[in-house]
Amino acid sequence: MTVKECYAHMNGDYEDAAGRLLNDERIIKYLHKFAAGEDYPALLSALEEKRYEDAFRHAHNLKGMSLNLGITALARSGSEVCEALRGGAPAVDIGPMLAVLKEDYEKTMAAISQL
């Protein structure tokens, strides 16, 4: 799979990533670093344990890394969860947001694994 195809599969913005990272080798390097990150599982763990400040931090990291790498869909769903957690315990049911985040995360990880 090419890097452009990877971005298409994960609903990302290849042009944004290429503009920031300049070449496919660097994009691949940082996508693999992203895939090795622990923010998504740590987010889920923090939510399960009702550690909302930690959950917010992990959601914020996930959103930020996704934005920097042009992983548009994951950045969007990560941002929704992040904002719901801003200030502590969510005031709304974040279950549907987490379902979208999970789908985007799994799609992203599957695409990166094929690079």
C-alpha positions as CSV (number, residue, x, y, z in Angstrom):
1,M,0.0,0.0,0.0
2,T,1.3,3.5,-0.8
3,V,1.2,6.3,1.7
4,K,-1.5,8.1,-0.4
5,E,-3.6,4.9,-0.3
6,C,-3.1,4.6,3.4
7,Y,-4.4,8.1,3.9
8,A,-7.4,7.4,1.6
9,H,-8.2,4.3,3.7
10,M,-8.1,6.1,7.0
11,N,-10.0,9.2,5.7
12,G,-6.9,11.4,6.1
13,D,-5.4,14.3,4.3
14,Y,-2.2,13.2,2.6
15,E,-1.5,16.6,1.2
16,D,-1.6,18.2,4.7
17,A,0.8,15.5,6.0
18,A,3.1,15.8,3.0
19,G,3.2,19.6,3.4
20,R,4.2,19.3,7.0
21,L,6.5,16.3,6.9
22,L,7.9,16.9,3.4
23,N,8.3,13.3,2.2
24,D,6.8,9.8,2.4
25,E,9.7,8.4,4.4
26,R,9.1,10.8,7.2
27,I,5.3,10.3,7.0
28,I,5.8,6.6,7.4
29,K,8.2,7.0,10.3
30,Y,5.7,9.2,12.2
31,L,2.7,7.1,11.4
32,H,4.5,4.1,12.8
33,K,5.4,6.1,16.0
34,F,1.8,7.1,16.2
35,A,0.6,3.5,15.9
36,A,3.0,2.5,18.7
37,G,1.5,5.1,21.0
38,E,-0.6,4.3,24.0
39,D,-3.0,7.2,24.2
40,Y,-6.1,5.3,22.9
41,P,-5.8,2.3,25.3
42,A,-4.9,4.7,28.1
43,L,-7.9,6.8,27.3
44,L,-10.2,3.8,27.6
45,S,-8.6,2.7,30.8
46,A,-8.8,6.2,32.4
47,L,-12.5,6.4,31.4
48,E,-13.2,3.0,32.9
49,E,-11.6,4.1,36.2
50,K,-13.3,7.5,36.1
51,R,-10.0,9.3,35.9
52,Y,-11.4,12.1,33.8
53,E,-8.4,14.4,33.9
54,D,-6.2,11.6,32.6
55,A,-8.8,10.7,30.0
56,F,-8.9,14.3,28.8
57,R,-5.1,14.4,28.5
58,H,-5.0,11.2,26.4
59,A,-7.9,12.3,24.2
60,H,-6.1,15.6,23.7
61,N,-2.8,13.9,22.8
62,L,-4.7,11.6,20.4
63,K,-6.4,14.5,18.7
64,G,-3.2,16.6,18.5
65,M,-1.1,13.8,17.0
66,S,-3.9,13.0,14.5
67,L,-4.1,16.7,13.5
68,N,-0.3,16.9,13.0
69,L,-0.3,13.8,10.9
70,G,-3.3,14.7,8.8
71,I,-5.4,11.8,10.1
72,T,-8.6,13.9,9.7
73,A,-11.3,11.5,10.7
74,L,-9.5,10.4,13.9
75,A,-8.7,14.0,14.7
76,R,-12.4,14.9,14.4
77,S,-13.7,12.1,16.6
78,G,-10.8,12.6,19.0
79,S,-11.7,16.3,19.3
80,E,-15.3,15.5,20.1
81,V,-14.3,13.2,23.0
82,C,-11.7,15.6,24.1
83,E,-14.2,18.5,24.4
84,A,-16.7,16.3,26.2
85,L,-14.1,15.6,28.8
86,R,-12.8,19.2,29.1
87,G,-13.5,20.2,32.7
88,G,-13.9,16.7,34.2
89,A,-16.7,14.2,34.1
90,P,-18.7,14.5,30.9
91,A,-22.1,16.2,31.1
92,V,-23.4,14.1,28.2
93,D,-23.3,10.4,27.3
94,I,-20.1,10.0,25.4
95,G,-20.8,6.4,24.4
96,P,-21.7,7.3,20.8
97,M,-18.7,9.5,20.5
98,L,-16.5,6.7,21.8
99,A,-18.0,4.3,19.2
100,V,-17.1,6.7,16.4
101,L,-13.6,7.2,17.9
102,K,-13.1,3.4,18.1
103,E,-14.1,2.9,14.5
104,D,-11.8,5.7,13.3
105,Y,-8.9,4.4,15.4
106,E,-9.3,0.9,14.2
107,K,-9.5,2.0,10.6
108,T,-6.4,4.1,11.1
109,M,-4.4,1.4,12.7
110,A,-5.4,-1.1,10.0
111,A,-4.3,1.3,7.3
112,I,-1.0,2.0,9.0
113,S,-0.3,-1.7,9.5
114,Q,-0.5,-2.2,5.7
115,L,2.3,0.4,5.0
